[in-house]
């Protein structure tokens, strides 16, 4: 079990902003997962990877692939209180789900 979080590299988010957006995505996708998958992921150590995404178009395409695969996922839009305009898409989380299922959606992306 793992979760992949894809963060946009074209926004030049500060380290703190990036960390917050990744956390938002992780929690939102976790809440979308079936209870059995939530439990299994927690018992296995909550494995996460953070990957580089090019832009919002890529995040939406990956979200569609996750949807087609029946995987829990979440797109995060920033509230706009600090560095970004309100509604800016920042991150996508896919999973928690089986490693192979998450890799089918995000396996071609580079580590952040």
QUINOR-V679004 format. One record per helix or strand of 2 or more residues. SS is the DSSP state (H for helix, E for strand). FROM is the first residue (numbers start at 1). TO is the last residue. Records with the same first field share a line. If there is no record, write none. Layout:
SS=FROM-TO, FROM-TO
This chain:
E=2-8, 48-53, 73-77, 89-97
H=15-32, 35-43, 56-68, 99-106
